[in-house]
Amino acid sequence: MRSSRIGRKSWQAVKTNNPPQLSLAAENNRLRVDGALDFTTVAGITPLLRECIARLPDSFTVDLSGLSEFNSAVLAFMLDCVRLSQAANKCCQFSGATPALGNMLTMASLGDLVLPAQ
């Protein structure tokens, strides 16, 4: 299920699976990811992600600080972000990774995808 709210400078898409919920919000030069990112919520998220990326500028940041829970499906989501951004001739970076996510990315040799914590 998807709901969206279109404003002048922001756009939000929500994929709801009971009970996990994942929210994507495109605002200015940032894509905020909130909620649970797991095998249930990541399935079928590509169309929503593509819509969000289309609304963002050529260079943007994917903010992962709003993730309440995640599993290794987050790696597929992040690689999908990179792939869809490149297909749209855009560049994305990631920020807001928790230490646990940072460890997972390091183990997968993807640690350089995330900007250092500020």
CORKADA-V728011 format. One line per field, one symbol per residue. phi: phi as a letter, one per 20 degrees, with the letter a starting at -180 (. if undefined). psi: psi as a letter, one per 30 degrees, with the letter a starting at -180 (. if undefined). burial: 1 if it has 9 or more other C-alpha atoms within 8 Angstrom, else 0. A space follows every 10 residues. Layout:
phi = ???
psi = ???
burial = ???
This chain:
phi = .ccccdcfcc bcccddcfef cccdcebldc dedcoedcff effmfgffff ffffeeffcb deeefefeba cfffffffff gffffffelc cccdbnffgf fgfffffelc gffdfffd
psi = kklljkaegl kkkkkkkkfk kkkkkkkchk jkkkakjafe ffkgfeeeee eeeffllfkl kjjgfgkfll affeeeeeee eeeeeefghl kklklgklee eeeeeefghg fffkkkk.
burial = 0000000001 1111111001 1111111011 1111111100 1100100111 0110011011 1111111001 0011001001 1101110001 1111111000 0111110000 10011000
